[in-house]
């Protein structure tokens, strides 16, 4: 188990056939020993949402389970944080086309 920090929340657009879907995703980092790792999770609103933005999650701490033999493999137990549900791993359909996220974890 490690403590992770949500670094950013952005809207990703996925294209399926002729339609597209926009949904928020959260980028997070966690540390194992002296190494840092990162991941991406889906974010969804668990209530009416009001005026709140999922960007309020930036800086929040989350629990991250990782594989001790391969610390880059992670699992975040589904949880509710401030009216938002996080925990479902987010995978881009064409990850080779995605630009890496700058996490600024060394600051």
PyMOL commands that set and color helices and strands:
alter all, ss='L'
color gray80, all
select helices_A, chain A and resi 54-57+95-97
alter helices_A, ss='H'
color red, helices_A
select strands_A, chain A and resi 2-16+19-32+35-45+61-67+70-75+79-81+84-89
alter strands_A, ss='S'
color yellow, strands_A
deselect
rebuild
show_as cartoon
